[in-house]
């Protein structure tokens, strides 16, 4: 079963996304940004969904750490954000995000994009699986 890590301090949104993703994924939620990377390393997810404004999270640093892993390129990162200017979106994409959803968004669209990103990354199997 594919593992998804969700980082967001909005507990209601985490619950809504969990409901939409249903039984298809093993989910880990993180509402404390300061613990995100440690949890990422422990959980070894196949994809990450995150809100860059989560309290205690430096999203740019988190994504740099994930992308800096020799295996980080295989982990899709989808962002949920209220940033809507072209400049802020370009900046976030430069950090290493694979896709950005502007809040509010339809959770069904998130599920579809997640499936698309995971099918693309399937060409590069998650190397964490070798350690599972």
C-alpha positions as CSV (number, residue, x, y, z in Angstrom):
1,X,0.0,0.0,0.0
2,X,1.3,3.4,-0.9
3,X,2.2,5.8,1.9
4,X,1.2,9.5,1.9
5,X,2.4,12.0,4.4
6,X,0.2,15.1,5.0
7,X,1.6,18.2,6.7
8,X,-1.0,20.8,7.7
9,X,-2.0,22.4,11.0
10,X,-5.7,22.6,9.8
11,X,-7.0,19.4,11.4
12,X,-10.3,19.7,9.6
13,X,-8.6,19.8,6.3
14,X,-6.4,16.8,7.2
15,X,-9.6,14.9,8.1
16,X,-11.3,15.9,4.8
17,X,-8.3,14.8,2.7
18,X,-8.0,11.6,4.7
19,X,-11.7,10.8,4.0
20,X,-11.2,11.5,0.2
21,X,-8.1,9.4,-0.1
22,X,-10.0,6.6,1.6
23,X,-8.7,3.1,1.8
24,X,-6.3,3.4,-1.1
25,X,-3.4,4.8,0.9
26,X,-1.7,4.5,4.2
27,X,-1.7,8.0,5.7
28,X,0.4,9.9,8.2
29,X,-0.7,13.3,9.3
30,X,1.6,15.9,10.8
31,X,0.3,19.2,12.3
32,X,3.6,20.3,13.8
33,X,6.0,21.5,11.2
34,X,9.1,21.2,13.4
35,X,8.8,17.4,13.4
36,X,8.0,17.1,9.7
37,X,11.4,15.9,8.4
38,X,12.0,13.5,11.2
39,X,8.5,12.0,10.6
40,X,9.3,11.9,6.9
41,X,12.4,9.9,7.4
42,X,10.7,7.5,9.8
43,X,7.5,7.0,7.7
44,X,9.3,6.9,4.3
45,X,6.3,8.1,2.3
46,X,5.7,7.7,-1.4
47,X,4.3,11.3,-1.6
48,X,3.9,14.4,0.5
49,X,1.0,16.8,0.7
50,X,1.8,19.9,2.6
51,X,0.7,23.4,3.5
52,X,3.8,25.6,3.4
53,X,2.3,27.9,6.1
54,X,2.1,25.1,8.7
55,X,3.3,26.5,12.0
56,X,6.9,25.6,12.7
57,X,7.6,24.4,9.2
58,X,10.1,26.0,6.9
59,X,8.7,24.6,3.7
60,X,11.6,25.7,1.6
61,X,14.1,23.9,3.9
62,X,11.9,20.8,4.2
63,X,11.7,20.4,0.5
64,X,15.4,21.1,0.1
65,X,16.1,18.3,2.6
66,X,13.8,15.9,0.8
67,X,15.2,16.8,-2.6
68,X,18.7,16.6,-1.1
69,X,18.4,13.0,-0.2
70,X,19.9,10.8,-2.9
71,X,16.4,9.4,-3.3
72,X,14.3,12.5,-2.8
73,X,13.6,13.1,-6.5
74,X,11.2,10.1,-6.4
75,X,8.9,11.6,-3.8
76,X,6.2,13.8,-5.3
77,X,5.4,16.9,-3.2
78,X,2.0,18.6,-3.6
79,X,1.4,21.9,-1.9
80,X,-1.8,23.3,-0.5
81,X,-1.5,27.1,-0.3
82,X,-3.3,30.4,-0.1
83,X,-0.4,32.0,-2.1
84,X,-2.0,33.0,-5.4
85,X,0.4,35.5,-7.0
86,X,2.4,34.3,-10.0
87,X,5.6,35.3,-8.2
88,X,4.8,33.3,-5.0
89,X,3.8,30.3,-7.1
90,X,6.9,30.4,-9.2
91,X,9.0,30.7,-6.0
92,X,7.3,27.6,-4.5
93,X,7.9,25.6,-7.7
94,X,11.5,26.6,-7.5
95,X,11.7,25.1,-4.0
96,X,10.9,21.7,-5.6
97,X,7.1,21.3,-5.5
98,X,5.6,19.1,-8.1
99,X,2.1,20.7,-8.0
100,X,0.4,23.5,-6.2
101,X,-3.3,23.6,-5.1
102,X,-4.6,27.0,-4.2
103,X,-7.0,27.0,-1.2
104,X,-9.8,26.4,-1.3
105,X,-9.5,23.3,-3.5
106,X,-11.6,20.3,-4.4
107,X,-10.2,17.2,-2.5
108,X,-11.2,15.0,-5.5
109,X,-8.9,17.0,-7.7
110,X,-6.1,16.5,-5.2
111,X,-6.7,12.7,-5.2
112,X,-6.5,12.7,-9.0
113,X,-3.3,14.8,-9.2
114,X,-1.8,12.6,-6.4
115,X,-2.5,9.4,-8.4
116,X,-1.0,11.1,-11.6
117,X,2.2,12.1,-9.7
118,X,2.5,8.6,-8.2
119,X,2.1,6.9,-11.5
120,X,4.9,9.1,-12.9
121,X,7.2,8.4,-10.0
122,X,6.5,4.7,-10.3
123,X,9.1,4.7,-13.1
124,X,11.5,5.4,-10.3
125,X,10.6,3.0,-7.5
126,X,10.7,4.4,-4.0
127,X,14.1,3.3,-2.8
128,X,12.9,3.4,0.8
129,X,11.0,0.2,0.0
130,X,14.3,-1.6,0.0
131,X,14.6,-0.8,3.7
132,X,11.0,-1.7,4.6
